[in-house]
Amino acid sequence: MKKKHLLKILSLIIVLGLFLSACSSSTGGKNEGKNDKSGNAAKAPVDTSKFPMMVKNDKKAIEDGTINYALVSDTPFEGTLNYAFYTGSPDAEVLQFFDESLFATNGDYEFTNDGAASYEMSNDNKTITVTIKDNVNWSDGKPVTAEDYKYSFLVIGSKDYTGVRYGDAIIQSIVGMKDYHAGKAKDISGIKILGEKKLSITFTDANPSLLTGLWPYAMPKHYLGDIPIKDLAKSDKIHKTPIGFGPFKIKKIVPGESVEFERNDDYWAGKPKLKSLVLKVVNPKVILQSLKKGDVDIAEFPVDQYPAAKNAKAFQFLGKIDLAYSYIGFKLGHWDAKKGVNIMDNPKFEDKRLRQAMAYALDEKSVGEKIFNGLRFPATSLIPPSFPTWHSDEGAIGYDPEKAKKLLDEAGYKDKDGDGLREDPNGKKFTINFLSMSGGETAEPLAKFYIQCWKNVGLDVKLVDGRLHEFNSFYDMVENDDPKVDIYAGAWGTGSDVDPYGLYGKDVPFNYSHFVSDKNDQLLEDGHSDKAFDTDYRKKVYDEWQKYMNDEMPVIPTLFRYALIATNNRVKDYTIEPGKNNFVWRDITVSSNTPDVE
């Protein structure tokens, strides 16, 4: 997902700004009060009750209103407007208005039968039968069919597929998928068409994540099927004239800048109340003024600007602990595209004591409080507290610079020439090249703060090219394993499925650190095995995995976050509450044609 949104549903958020499509969040729950090993409270130091998840507006709604939605970004959106191919959160924000999942979800992110399709599970939990509702049609009037849903799997599983979704464990476990992907079969034997609107999908193994992580998106075969799969991602039908079956239709796209949507009067779940919606890219530096002037009605709000906005009169805040975390990733190897596997072959960071030391050097509590105004807080594992059943901070590394220095000494990284910076174990100059992203007022001070933290323990860390990189170029360098990059600061939106396989499996492209080990493979497999239908067993596995990753430290979890959504006071019937926001863009209204201003 960058708040890239990863889709498992994996809302692949990559970044920080990261937010990996199709995601929802929940509150932190029972783990909020735990402490990490340094004594830093693993909870957000804000009164989260002050931020509701439903807007407050008792005024009467008007008919046929329009809403202005801000895509808050310092860079244009890429415009890959298809769930199978997009990789960045900005595109996911565009997608949400005109296309959607076949399945609605409840407050625990589990599929329900209230969406565009219903499902039935077999007794052995290995076959799901999906029935698409009769009135579900693409925005060009053609019906959404079982063939359309199957087509999305045929695209993702193809050897010519250029996206990143094939790494998903559930997709790979479809019977016949691996033979199809390898070119040994022309079809996926485990997917059976049972009627125009009905199909079944059979899996090699039962997986407890099936009803939170099954790929839920259909693709219009009648519209895209004449384009070779290898060319789909760059086609005009995805970038310029995409279609979906969501509450709105695209009327006009200004590439990278804005999208004008018009109501889909034939939306399967009922005619939307808004007549139109306009999305436009707004730079984080001016979003506060845009909200005050009423130029935008809804925006994901940068938490660094919260103190200047908390007493605003024209708009209000919604908030929740996000299904996301930010992290520092180590480039431990490379992605072998031909074999479809991660190869851990970079010796620079092979000593985990170096990786651990770099984690101990970071004062994340100060970052959360001073840079993010208490709205981000130290991350203690790679499963966020918005999954209260599964989150554990056992083995978490807190802020301990003396421990960092000791580990570096033990690993042979010592200052041998008296300049205050450590050489490598062979006595050679040791420099770490750090890739960090631009965007918002916090980007530069945060990067500088991290560099200073590492300098304080004797490590020479420098920005790649001596500067920050914007979103698109940042992820080009990360995804292509640019040799200039040793470490990078990213973020993940986990999506609604707790299974971390889609980010850290050996055969998934999103494993950007390229960490591979037999134990990691085994724990990830155990976490979605048939035994994992037993919650106690699965929790034990994920507790062990989080502890193991805190020890191996292929990535340093840095911050959990409290997400803020700013809404103009005229916005009505808008919610971000999980399970209640399935039809938010159908139900949202405004109480005035003119926004409140300050």
C-alpha positions as CSV (number, residue, x, y, z in Angstrom):
1,M,0.0,0.0,0.0
2,K,3.8,4.3,0.9
3,K,1.0,5.5,2.8
4,K,1.1,3.6,-0.2
5,H,-2.0,1.4,0.1
6,L,-1.3,-2.1,-0.1
7,L,-4.2,-4.3,-1.0
8,K,-4.8,-7.4,0.8
9,I,-7.3,-5.8,1.0
10,L,-3.9,-4.4,1.9
11,S,-4.5,-0.9,1.6
12,L,-1.2,-0.3,0.6
13,I,-0.4,3.0,2.2
14,I,3.1,3.5,1.6
15,V,4.0,6.6,3.3
16,L,4.1,9.2,5.3
17,G,2.0,10.5,4.4
18,L,1.3,7.1,3.6
19,F,-2.3,6.1,3.5
20,L,-2.5,1.1,0.3
21,S,-6.3,1.8,-0.7
22,A,-9.1,0.6,0.7
23,C,-8.5,0.9,4.3
24,S,-10.1,1.4,7.5
25,S,-8.9,1.8,11.1
26,S,-9.9,1.2,14.6
27,T,-9.0,2.4,18.1
28,G,-6.0,1.1,20.0
29,G,-7.9,-1.0,22.6
30,K,-6.4,-2.9,25.4
31,N,-2.7,-2.6,24.5
32,E,-2.7,1.2,24.8
33,G,-1.3,1.3,28.3
34,K,1.7,-1.0,27.9
35,N,5.2,0.2,28.1
36,D,8.2,-0.6,25.9
37,K,11.5,-1.7,27.4
38,S,12.6,2.0,27.7
39,G,9.5,3.0,29.7
40,N,8.0,5.0,26.9
41,A,4.2,4.5,27.1
42,A,3.0,2.7,24.0
43,K,0.0,5.0,23.6
44,A,-0.9,8.2,22.0
45,P,-0.4,11.1,24.5
46,V,-3.6,12.8,23.4
47,D,-7.1,12.6,24.6
48,T,-8.4,10.6,21.7
49,S,-12.0,11.0,22.9
50,K,-11.9,14.6,21.7
51,F,-11.9,13.3,18.1
52,P,-15.2,11.7,17.2
53,M,-15.5,9.4,14.1
54,M,-18.8,10.9,12.9
55,V,-19.3,14.6,11.9
56,K,-21.6,16.7,14.1
57,N,-24.1,18.6,12.0
58,D,-27.8,18.9,13.0
59,K,-28.8,21.1,10.1
60,K,-31.0,19.9,7.3
61,A,-29.3,18.5,4.3
62,I,-29.8,20.1,0.9
63,E,-30.4,18.2,-2.3
64,D,-27.8,17.7,-5.0
65,G,-24.9,19.3,-3.2
66,T,-21.2,19.2,-4.2
67,I,-18.2,18.5,-2.0
68,N,-14.6,19.6,-2.6
69,Y,-12.2,16.9,-1.4
70,A,-8.5,17.6,-0.9
71,L,-5.9,15.1,-1.8
72,V,-3.2,16.5,0.5
73,S,0.2,15.9,-1.2
74,D,3.2,17.8,-2.3
75,T,3.4,15.8,-5.5
76,P,0.9,15.0,-8.3
77,F,-1.0,11.7,-8.1
78,E,0.4,9.1,-10.5
79,G,-3.0,8.3,-12.1
80,T,-2.8,4.5,-12.1
81,L,-6.5,4.2,-11.4
82,N,-7.0,0.5,-11.0
83,Y,-6.8,-1.5,-7.8
84,A,-4.7,-4.3,-9.4
85,F,-2.0,-1.8,-10.5
86,Y,-1.9,1.2,-8.2
87,T,0.8,1.4,-5.6
88,G,0.5,4.8,-3.9
89,S,-2.0,6.2,-1.6
90,P,-2.8,9.2,-3.7
91,D,-4.2,7.0,-6.4
92,A,-6.2,5.0,-3.8
93,E,-7.8,8.2,-2.7
94,V,-9.0,8.8,-6.2
95,L,-10.2,5.2,-6.7
96,Q,-12.5,5.2,-3.6
97,F,-15.1,7.4,-5.3
98,F,-15.7,5.5,-8.5
99,D,-14.8,1.9,-7.8
100,E,-15.1,-0.3,-4.7
101,S,-14.8,-3.7,-3.1
102,L,-17.4,-6.4,-3.9
103,F,-17.7,-6.9,-0.1
104,A,-18.8,-4.7,2.7
105,T,-17.0,-5.2,6.1
106,N,-18.0,-5.0,9.8
107,G,-16.2,-3.3,12.6
108,D,-13.6,-6.1,12.8
109,Y,-12.9,-5.7,9.0
110,E,-14.5,-9.0,8.2
111,F,-16.5,-9.4,5.0
112,T,-20.3,-9.3,5.3
113,N,-23.0,-10.0,2.8
114,D,-24.1,-6.3,2.7
115,G,-22.0,-5.3,-0.2
116,A,-22.2,-5.7,-3.9
117,A,-21.7,-9.4,-3.5
118,S,-22.5,-12.1,-0.9
119,Y,-20.5,-15.2,-0.1
120,E,-20.8,-18.7,1.4
121,M,-17.9,-20.7,2.9
122,S,-17.6,-24.4,2.6
123,N,-17.4,-26.5,5.7
124,D,-13.7,-27.1,5.3
125,N,-13.1,-23.3,4.8
126,K,-11.3,-24.0,1.5
127,T,-13.9,-22.9,-1.0
128,I,-15.8,-19.6,-1.1
129,T,-18.8,-19.1,-3.4
130,V,-19.4,-15.5,-4.4
131,T,-22.6,-14.2,-5.8
132,I,-22.7,-10.7,-7.3
133,K,-26.0,-8.9,-6.8
134,D,-28.2,-8.5,-9.9
135,N,-28.3,-4.7,-10.0
136,V,-24.5,-4.2,-9.8
137,N,-23.3,-2.6,-13.0
138,W,-20.3,-0.9,-14.3
139,S,-20.6,2.9,-14.9
140,D,-21.0,2.2,-18.7
141,G,-24.1,0.2,-17.9
142,K,-22.7,-3.3,-18.5
143,P,-23.3,-5.8,-15.6
144,V,-20.5,-6.7,-13.2
145,T,-20.1,-10.4,-13.8
146,A,-18.5,-13.5,-12.3
147,E,-16.1,-13.3,-15.4
148,D,-15.1,-9.8,-14.3
149,Y,-14.1,-11.0,-10.9
150,K,-12.3,-14.0,-12.3
151,Y,-10.6,-11.7,-14.8
152,S,-8.9,-9.8,-11.9
153,F,-7.3,-13.0,-10.7
154,L,-6.3,-13.9,-14.3
155,V,-4.6,-10.5,-14.6
156,I,-2.8,-10.6,-11.2
157,G,-1.7,-14.2,-11.7
158,S,-0.4,-13.7,-15.2
159,K,3.3,-14.0,-15.9
160,D,2.9,-10.7,-17.9
161,Y,1.4,-8.9,-14.9
162,T,3.5,-5.8,-14.1
163,G,1.9,-5.0,-10.7
164,V,2.7,-6.1,-7.2
165,R,-0.4,-7.9,-5.9
166,Y,0.6,-11.5,-6.9
167,G,2.8,-11.7,-3.8
168,D,-0.3,-12.0,-1.6
169,A,-0.4,-15.4,0.1
170,I,-4.2,-15.9,-0.4
171,I,-3.9,-15.2,-4.1
172,Q,-1.0,-17.7,-4.5
173,S,-2.9,-20.3,-2.6
174,I,-5.8,-20.5,-5.1
175,V,-5.8,-24.0,-6.6
176,G,-4.1,-23.9,-10.0
177,M,-2.8,-20.3,-9.5
178,K,0.9,-21.3,-9.4
179,D,0.7,-23.4,-12.6
180,Y,-1.1,-20.5,-14.3
181,H,1.5,-18.0,-13.1
182,A,4.3,-20.3,-14.4
183,G,2.7,-20.6,-17.8
184,K,1.9,-24.3,-17.3
185,A,-1.8,-23.7,-17.6
186,K,-4.0,-21.4,-19.6
187,D,-6.6,-21.0,-16.8
188,I,-6.9,-21.1,-13.0
189,S,-8.4,-24.4,-12.2
190,G,-9.6,-23.4,-8.7
191,I,-11.9,-20.7,-10.0
192,K,-15.2,-22.0,-11.4
193,I,-17.8,-19.9,-13.2
194,L,-21.2,-21.1,-11.9
195,G,-23.4,-18.5,-13.6
196,E,-23.3,-15.0,-14.9
197,K,-23.1,-13.6,-11.4
198,K,-21.8,-16.5,-9.5
199,L,-18.4,-18.2,-9.1
200,S,-16.4,-20.3,-6.6
201,I,-12.8,-20.1,-5.6
202,T,-11.0,-23.0,-4.0
203,F,-7.8,-22.8,-2.1
204,T,-5.1,-25.3,-1.4
205,D,-5.3,-24.6,2.4
206,A,-7.8,-23.0,4.7
207,N,-6.7,-19.6,5.8
208,P,-8.2,-17.6,8.7
209,S,-7.4,-14.3,6.8
210,L,-9.7,-15.3,3.9
211,L,-12.6,-13.2,5.1
212,T,-10.4,-10.1,5.7
213,G,-7.8,-10.5,3.1
214,L,-9.3,-12.1,-0.1
215,W,-8.8,-9.9,-3.1
216,P,-12.2,-8.2,-3.4
217,Y,-12.0,-6.2,-6.6
218,A,-13.5,-7.1,-10.0
219,M,-12.1,-5.7,-13.3
220,P,-14.3,-4.9,-16.3
221,K,-13.2,-7.6,-18.8
222,H,-15.4,-6.2,-21.6
223,Y,-13.6,-2.9,-21.3
224,L,-10.0,-4.0,-20.6
225,G,-9.8,-7.5,-22.0
226,D,-8.6,-6.4,-25.5
227,I,-5.4,-4.9,-24.0
228,P,-2.5,-7.2,-23.5
229,I,-1.9,-7.7,-19.7
230,K,1.7,-6.4,-20.0
231,D,0.3,-3.1,-21.3
232,L,-2.6,-2.7,-19.0
233,A,-0.9,-0.6,-16.3
234,K,0.0,2.2,-18.8
235,S,-3.1,2.1,-20.9
236,D,-5.4,5.1,-21.3
237,K,-8.3,3.0,-20.1
238,I,-6.7,3.0,-16.7
239,H,-5.1,6.4,-16.7
240,K,-7.6,8.6,-18.6
241,T,-11.0,6.8,-18.9
242,P,-11.2,4.3,-16.1
243,I,-14.6,2.9,-15.1
244,G,-16.0,1.3,-11.9
245,F,-19.2,0.5,-10.1
246,G,-18.9,2.9,-7.3
247,P,-21.2,5.8,-6.3
248,F,-19.6,8.3,-8.7
249,K,-18.4,8.3,-12.3
250,I,-15.4,10.2,-13.6
251,K,-16.4,13.2,-15.6
252,K,-13.0,14.9,-16.1
253,I,-9.4,14.2,-15.2
254,V,-6.6,16.8,-15.1
255,P,-3.7,14.4,-14.9
256,G,-2.0,14.5,-11.5
257,E,-4.0,17.6,-10.4
258,S,-7.7,17.0,-10.1
259,V,-10.7,14.8,-10.8
260,E,-14.3,15.9,-11.3
261,F,-16.8,13.2,-10.4
262,E,-20.5,13.1,-11.2
263,R,-23.2,11.0,-9.4
264,N,-23.7,7.5,-10.6
265,D,-27.5,7.5,-10.6
266,D,-27.6,3.7,-11.1
267,Y,-25.3,2.9,-8.2
268,W,-26.3,-0.5,-7.0
269,A,-26.7,0.6,-3.3
270,G,-29.0,3.5,-4.1
271,K,-28.7,6.9,-5.7
272,P,-26.0,9.0,-3.9
273,K,-27.2,12.1,-2.3
274,L,-24.5,14.4,-3.7
275,K,-24.7,15.5,-7.3
276,S,-21.0,15.8,-7.7
277,L,-17.6,15.7,-6.0
278,V,-14.4,17.5,-7.0
279,L,-11.0,16.1,-5.9
280,K,-8.0,18.3,-6.2
281,V,-4.4,18.0,-5.0
282,V,-3.6,20.5,-2.2
283,N,0.0,21.1,-0.9
284,P,0.3,20.3,2.8
285,K,1.8,23.8,3.3
286,V,-1.5,25.5,2.3
287,I,-4.1,23.0,3.4
288,L,-4.9,24.9,6.6
289,Q,-5.6,28.1,4.7
290,S,-7.6,26.2,2.2
291,L,-9.8,24.8,4.9
292,K,-10.2,28.2,6.6
293,K,-11.2,29.8,3.3
294,G,-13.7,27.0,2.6
295,D,-11.9,25.9,-0.6
296,V,-12.1,22.3,0.5
297,D,-14.6,20.4,2.6
298,I,-12.7,17.2,3.5
299,A,-9.0,16.6,3.9
300,E,-6.6,14.3,5.7
301,F,-5.0,16.8,8.0
302,P,-1.2,17.0,8.6
303,V,-0.8,16.4,12.4
304,D,2.2,18.8,12.5
305,Q,-0.2,21.7,11.9
306,Y,-2.8,20.6,14.5
307,P,-1.8,23.3,17.1
308,A,-2.5,26.1,14.6
309,A,-5.8,24.5,13.6
310,K,-7.3,23.0,16.8
311,N,-9.4,26.1,17.6
312,A,-10.8,26.4,14.1
313,K,-14.4,27.5,13.7
314,A,-15.1,26.7,10.1
315,F,-14.2,23.0,10.3
316,Q,-14.1,20.1,12.7
317,F,-11.8,17.1,13.2
318,L,-12.5,13.4,13.1
319,G,-9.8,11.0,14.3
320,K,-8.7,7.5,15.0
321,I,-5.6,5.4,15.5
322,D,-4.6,4.3,12.1
323,L,-4.0,0.9,10.6
324,A,-0.5,2.1,9.8
325,Y,3.1,2.6,11.0
326,S,6.2,4.3,9.8
327,Y,9.5,2.6,9.8
328,I,13.2,2.8,8.8
329,G,14.0,0.0,6.3
330,F,17.5,-1.5,5.7
331,K,18.4,-2.6,2.2
332,L,19.5,-6.1,3.0
333,G,19.5,-7.5,-0.6
334,H,17.5,-7.2,-3.8
335,W,14.4,-8.4,-5.5
336,D,14.9,-11.1,-8.2
337,A,12.1,-10.3,-10.6
338,K,12.8,-13.4,-12.8
339,K,12.5,-15.8,-9.9
340,G,9.9,-13.7,-8.0
341,V,11.8,-13.9,-4.7
342,N,13.8,-11.7,-2.3
343,I,17.5,-12.3,-2.1
344,M,19.3,-11.2,1.1
345,D,22.8,-10.6,-0.1
346,N,23.9,-7.2,1.0
347,P,26.7,-7.6,3.5
348,K,26.7,-3.9,4.7
349,F,23.9,-4.6,7.3
350,E,24.3,-8.3,7.8
351,D,25.2,-7.8,11.5
352,K,21.9,-7.3,13.3
353,R,23.7,-5.6,16.1
354,L,24.3,-2.6,13.8
355,R,20.6,-2.6,12.9
356,Q,19.6,-2.9,16.6
357,A,22.0,0.0,17.5
358,M,20.4,2.2,14.9
359,A,17.1,1.5,16.5
360,Y,18.2,2.2,20.0
361,A,19.6,5.5,18.9
362,L,16.3,7.0,17.9
363,D,14.3,9.0,20.4
364,E,10.8,8.4,19.0
365,K,9.0,9.6,22.1
366,S,10.4,13.1,21.4
367,V,9.6,12.9,17.8
368,G,6.0,12.1,18.5
369,E,5.6,14.8,21.1
370,K,7.7,17.6,19.7
371,I,7.4,17.2,15.9
372,F,4.0,15.6,15.7
373,N,2.3,17.4,18.7
374,G,1.6,14.2,20.5
375,L,-0.4,12.7,17.6
376,R,2.2,10.1,16.8
377,F,3.8,7.8,19.3
378,P,6.6,5.2,19.5
379,A,6.0,2.1,17.4
380,T,6.8,-1.1,19.3
381,S,6.2,-3.7,16.7
382,L,5.2,-4.3,13.1
383,I,1.5,-4.9,14.0
384,P,-0.2,-1.7,15.1
385,P,-2.4,-1.4,18.2
386,S,-5.4,-0.8,16.0
387,F,-5.3,-4.6,15.9
388,P,-5.7,-5.0,19.7
389,T,-6.0,-8.7,19.6
390,W,-2.8,-9.2,17.7
391,H,-0.6,-6.3,18.7
392,S,2.3,-7.1,21.1
393,D,5.3,-5.0,22.1
394,E,7.3,-7.8,23.5
395,G,11.0,-7.3,22.7
396,A,10.5,-3.7,21.6
397,I,13.6,-1.6,21.3
398,G,13.2,1.8,23.0
399,Y,15.5,4.8,23.1
400,D,18.8,3.8,24.7
401,P,21.9,5.5,23.1
402,E,24.3,3.9,25.6
403,K,23.0,0.5,24.6
404,A,23.5,1.5,20.9
405,K,27.1,2.5,21.5
406,K,27.8,-0.8,23.3
407,L,26.3,-2.8,20.5
408,L,28.4,-0.9,17.9
409,D,31.5,-1.5,19.9
410,E,30.8,-5.2,20.1
411,A,30.2,-5.4,16.4
412,G,33.5,-3.7,15.7
413,Y,32.3,-0.3,14.6
414,K,34.7,2.0,16.4
415,D,36.1,5.5,16.0
416,K,39.7,4.7,15.1
417,D,40.8,8.1,13.8
418,G,39.3,10.3,16.6
419,D,36.9,12.3,14.4
420,G,33.9,11.2,16.4
421,L,32.6,8.9,13.7
422,R,33.0,5.2,13.6
423,E,34.8,3.2,11.0
424,D,33.6,-0.3,9.9
425,P,35.1,-3.5,11.5
426,N,37.9,-3.4,8.8
427,G,38.9,0.2,9.8
428,K,37.4,1.8,6.6
429,K,35.3,4.9,6.5
430,F,31.6,3.9,7.2
431,T,28.9,6.1,5.7
432,I,25.2,5.2,5.5
433,N,23.1,6.7,2.7
434,F,19.6,7.6,3.9
435,L,16.7,8.1,1.6
436,S,13.9,10.3,3.1
437,M,10.8,11.8,1.6
438,S,9.7,15.4,1.2
439,G,6.2,16.6,2.1
440,G,4.9,18.9,4.8
441,E,6.7,20.9,7.4
442,T,7.9,17.9,9.4
443,A,9.8,16.1,6.6
444,E,13.1,18.0,6.8
445,P,13.3,18.4,10.6
446,L,12.5,14.7,11.1
447,A,15.2,13.6,8.7
448,K,17.7,15.9,10.3
449,F,16.7,14.7,13.8
450,Y,17.2,11.0,12.8
451,I,20.6,11.9,11.3
452,Q,21.6,13.7,14.5
453,C,20.5,10.7,16.7
454,W,22.7,8.4,14.7
455,K,25.6,10.9,14.8
456,N,25.2,11.0,18.6
457,V,26.2,7.3,18.7
458,G,29.0,7.8,16.2
459,L,27.4,6.8,12.9
460,D,27.9,8.9,9.8
461,V,24.5,9.1,8.0
462,K,23.9,11.3,5.0
463,L,20.9,12.0,2.8
464,V,20.9,10.4,-0.6
465,D,21.9,13.2,-3.1
466,G,22.0,15.5,-0.2
467,R,18.3,16.2,-0.2
468,L,14.8,14.9,0.4
469,H,13.0,13.2,-2.5
470,E,9.4,13.6,-3.5
471,F,6.9,10.7,-3.3
472,N,7.2,9.2,-6.8
473,S,10.9,9.4,-7.1
474,F,11.3,8.1,-3.5
475,Y,9.4,4.9,-4.3
476,D,11.0,4.5,-7.7
477,M,14.4,4.4,-5.9
478,V,13.1,2.0,-3.2
479,E,11.3,-0.4,-5.5
480,N,14.1,-0.5,-8.0
481,D,16.8,-1.1,-5.3
482,D,18.8,2.0,-6.3
483,P,22.4,1.2,-5.2
484,K,22.7,4.7,-3.7
485,V,20.2,3.8,-1.0
486,D,21.3,2.0,2.2
487,I,18.3,2.8,4.4
488,Y,15.0,4.6,3.8
489,A,12.2,6.1,5.8
490,G,8.8,4.7,4.7
491,A,5.4,3.9,6.0
492,W,2.8,1.2,5.6
493,G,-0.9,1.1,5.7
494,T,-1.5,-2.4,6.8
495,G,-5.0,-2.7,5.4
496,S,-7.7,-4.6,7.2
497,D,-6.0,-8.0,7.3
498,V,-3.6,-8.5,10.2
499,D,-1.5,-11.1,8.2
500,P,1.9,-9.5,7.6
501,Y,2.9,-11.9,4.9
502,G,2.1,-9.4,2.1
503,L,4.8,-7.1,3.4
504,Y,7.4,-9.5,4.7
505,G,7.1,-12.8,2.8
506,K,10.1,-14.1,0.9
507,D,8.2,-14.0,-2.5
508,V,6.4,-10.6,-2.2
509,P,7.7,-7.4,-3.9
510,F,6.6,-5.2,-1.0
511,N,9.3,-6.8,1.2
512,Y,11.5,-3.8,0.3
513,S,14.2,-4.7,2.9
514,H,14.5,-8.1,1.3
515,F,14.8,-9.8,4.6
516,V,14.6,-13.6,4.3
517,S,15.0,-16.4,6.9
518,D,13.6,-19.8,7.5
519,K,12.1,-18.8,10.8
520,N,10.4,-15.8,9.3
521,D,9.0,-18.0,6.5
522,Q,7.7,-20.5,9.1
523,L,6.1,-18.0,11.4
524,L,4.3,-16.2,8.5
525,E,3.0,-19.6,7.2
526,D,1.9,-20.6,10.7
527,G,0.0,-17.3,11.0
528,H,-2.4,-18.1,8.2
529,S,-2.4,-21.9,8.5
530,D,-5.4,-24.1,9.3
531,K,-4.3,-24.1,12.9
532,A,-4.6,-20.3,13.0
533,F,-8.4,-20.6,13.0
534,D,-7.7,-21.0,16.7
535,T,-7.3,-17.4,17.9
536,D,-5.1,-18.4,20.8
537,Y,-2.7,-20.3,18.5
538,R,-2.6,-17.4,16.0
539,K,-2.0,-14.9,18.7
540,K,0.9,-17.0,20.0
541,V,2.4,-17.1,16.5
542,Y,2.1,-13.4,15.9
543,D,3.5,-12.6,19.4
544,E,6.5,-14.7,18.5
545,W,6.8,-13.1,15.1
546,Q,6.7,-9.5,16.5
547,K,9.4,-10.4,19.1
548,Y,11.5,-12.1,16.4
549,M,11.3,-9.1,14.1
550,N,12.2,-6.8,17.0
551,D,15.3,-8.9,17.4
552,E,16.3,-9.3,13.8
553,M,15.3,-5.7,13.0
554,P,15.2,-5.8,9.2
555,V,13.1,-2.6,9.6
556,I,12.9,-0.3,12.6
557,P,9.3,0.4,13.5
558,T,9.3,4.1,14.4
559,L,5.9,5.6,14.9
560,F,2.2,4.7,15.2
561,R,-0.1,7.5,14.3
562,Y,-3.4,9.1,15.1
563,A,-5.0,10.1,11.8
564,L,-7.0,13.3,11.6
565,I,-9.7,14.2,9.0
566,A,-10.8,17.8,8.8
567,T,-14.3,18.5,7.6
568,N,-16.1,21.7,6.9
569,N,-19.0,22.4,9.2
570,R,-21.5,22.0,6.3
571,V,-20.5,18.4,5.8
572,K,-23.2,16.0,7.1
573,D,-23.6,12.2,7.4
574,Y,-19.9,11.5,7.1
575,T,-18.1,8.8,9.2
576,I,-14.8,7.1,9.4
577,E,-15.9,4.5,11.8
578,P,-15.1,0.9,10.7
579,G,-18.1,-1.1,9.7
580,K,-20.3,2.0,9.4
581,N,-18.4,3.7,6.5
582,N,-19.2,1.1,3.8
583,F,-21.5,3.5,2.0
584,V,-20.1,6.8,3.2
585,W,-19.9,8.3,-0.3
586,R,-23.5,7.4,-1.0
587,D,-24.8,8.8,2.2
588,I,-22.7,12.0,2.7
589,T,-24.5,15.3,2.2
590,V,-24.0,19.0,2.9
591,S,-26.3,21.4,4.7
592,S,-25.5,24.4,2.6
593,N,-24.3,25.3,-0.9
594,T,-21.7,27.6,0.6
595,P,-19.0,26.4,3.0
596,D,-18.3,27.9,6.4
597,V,-15.2,30.2,6.3
598,E,-13.0,32.0,8.8
